[in-house]
Amino acid sequence: MRTLIKLIKKTYGMAHPDERKVVMHNFASLSVLQIITYVLPVIIIPYLFRVLGAEKFGLLAFAQAFVQYFMILTDYGFSITATKEISLCQHEHAQVCRAFSSVMTVKIALAFLSFVILGVIIYFIPKFRTDWMVYVLSFGTVVGNTIFPVWFFQGTEKMKYITILNIAGGFALAIFIFIFIKGPGDYLKVALINSFVFLTTGVLGQYIVFKRFRVAYKFEGYKSLRQQLKAGWDIFISIAAINAYTNTRVFILGLLTNNTVTGFYSIAEKIASACQTFPLDSFSQAIFPRLNKIFQKNKAKAFELMQHIQRITTIFSFIFLPIIFIFANLIIRIVCGCNYKEPILALRLLLISVFFVAINAFRVQFLVVCGKTYIYSRIHVVMAMLGLPLIFLLVFSFSYMGAAVATIVLEAGIFIITYFTVRKLNFS
C-alpha cells in the first residue's frame, strides 16, 4: 500500500498544475457517471432477470450483442481518432467545425448502411426472422449511439456533458423499466425503452454541440470524408477485431446453445465488464486527450507518465480483483436471487481476464498516443484471427465455460505481445 501511495504522489507531481486540474475534473465527472451507471444496473439487471426470466433475458442479451456490431461499424474508430483530432485543434473553431461535420457525415452514412444490412439478415436468416421485432427495436440504440458526440466532448475535454446526459438517461431508463416491465411478455418493451433513451441522449448531445460550442454543420467534400475514413481505418479494424473475441462470445453462445445459457453467461459478463471498466475507463478517457498533448511537447515525459499510471492500475488490480473473486457467489445471489453455479463459475473465470486487461490498458492506449496505430491494429487483428476459431471450438465443447476460458487465453496473449512491443519503444 505504501508503494501505491508513493506512485500516486510521484505521478501526480509529474503533471503541470493546469494539466492535473483538467484531468482530475474530467476524471471526477466520468467517475460520477460510471458510479451512477453501475449502481443503476445493480438495481435494473436483477429486476429484469427475475421478471423476464433467463430465457427472455438471454434473448435480449443476444440482440444487444448483435446490434453491437453495427455500433462498431458506425463508430469506425472515431472514438479515438476523432477525439485525438479535436483535442489537438479545439481552439481553432473553423477546423473543429470541419472535423465535426465530416465525422458526423460518415457516421450517419454508416448507420444507414447498417440498417440495410440488418434488414437483409432478418429477411434471409430464419433465426433472426423469428424474433425480428426485437432486433429492429434494439437498432434504435445504434442510431442514438451514432449521433451522440461523445468523441467531441472528450476531445474538447468537456466530459461533464457526457456525465449529465448519461446520468439523466440512466435514471429515465430505470424509471421506465420499473413502470412498464411487469412480466416475460414485456421483453420487447425493454428494447424499445433502451432505444428511446439512447436516441434522446443523442439528440440532446447534438443540441449542446450546436448551441454551447456554436459548431456549424456543413457537408464536407469527398476528400475530407475520405481523409476521416483513412484516419480511422486502423482503429476501426482494431476495434472490430477486439469485438470479434469480446462481444462475439455472447453472440456465439446464442448461436450454439440456448437463450437460458446465454442469459446466465451474460449476467457474469456484465459484472466482469463493470469490474474491468470502473474506474479504469473513466481515467483512461480523461487522460487520453491530455496525454496526446503532453506527447506532442515531450515524448519522454508522456512515456514515463504512462508507465507510472500503468503501475498504479496494476497494484489496484492485485488488491481488489481477488476480493471480488472470493465474493462472486454473494454477488450472483444478489443479482439473480439464487446461487446459480453457471454465472458464479463464469464470473470467476472472467475476472482472470479482467486482470490481464487492467495491467495492460495504458500500454495499449499509448500505442495510439505515439502514433503506432498500425501496430495497435495488427495486435488485435492477429488475436481475432486466433480468437474466433478458439471461441467457437471451446463454446461448442464446453458451453459457457469455454467462452470464459477463451477470454483468458486471448487477453493474456494481448498482454504479452503489447508488453514486449512497448518495451522496445525508446523516447529517452
Secondary structure, DSSP 8 states (H G I E B T S, - for coil): -HHHHHHHHHHHHHS-HHHHHHHHHHHHHHHHHHHHHHHHHHHHHHHHHHHHHHHHHHHHHHHHHHHHHHHHHHHTTHHHHHHHHHHHHTT-HHHHHHHHHHHHHHHHHHHHHHHHHHHHHHHH-HHHHHTHHHHHHHTHHHHHHHH--HHHHHHTT-THHHHHHHHHHHHHHHHHHHHH--SGGGHHHHHHHHHHHHHHHHHHHHHHHHHHS--------HHHHHHHHHHHHHHHHHHHHHHHTTHHHHHHHHHHS-HHHHHHHHHHHHHHHHHHHTTHHHHHHHHHHHHHHHHHH-HHHHHHHHHHHHHHHHHHHHHHHHHHHHTHHHHHHHHHSS--HHHHHHHHHHHHHHHHHHTTHHHHHHHHHTT-HHHHHHHHHHHHHHHHHHHHHHHHHHHHHHHHHHHHHHHHHHHHHHHHHHHT----
